[in-house]
Amino acid sequence: MKEALRAALQALASTPDADDDEAERGNLLAVEFGNALLSILEQSTDEFTGAQVRALNAIAGLLREMSSGDHAELWTPEAVRDHPKWHEVRALAGAALRSLGWADSS
């Protein structure tokens, strides 16, 4: 469970390559993170501090905000690379990795 969450956070924290034109990258990142987060928080919330849970929920909240309404422009490969909302997602994911002590692990 933790490995899936770690992998999802690392994927969210990384900047896509300029030649990464995978149309579904943003959707896949959001779904993988959401699935990992739900799984781990349902089964082991006592393993995380309040600050760690807040860091994870901040990412989930931002992705939920980006998914609600008509924000299709946020989910293109170009937006995943360049849009300020995705820069914010990457920053929050990096902060969550640091909070969990996973910033330097692969």
DAMOLIN-V119943 format. One line per field, one symbol per residue. psi: psi as a letter, one per 40 degrees, with the letter a starting at -180 (. if undefined). burial: I if it has 16 or more other C-alpha atoms within 10 Angstrom, else O. A space follows every 50 residues. Layout:
psi=???
burial=???
This chain:
psi=ddddddddddddeihiidegfhdedddddddddddddddddddfdeeiid ddddddddddddddddeiagfdeeeidddddeidddddddddddddddde fedei.
burial=OOOIIIOIIIIIIOOIOOOOOOOOIIIOIIOIIIOIIOIIOOOOOOOOOO OIIOIIIIIIOIIOOIOOOOOOOIIIIIIIIOOOIIIOIIIIIIIIIOII OOIOOO
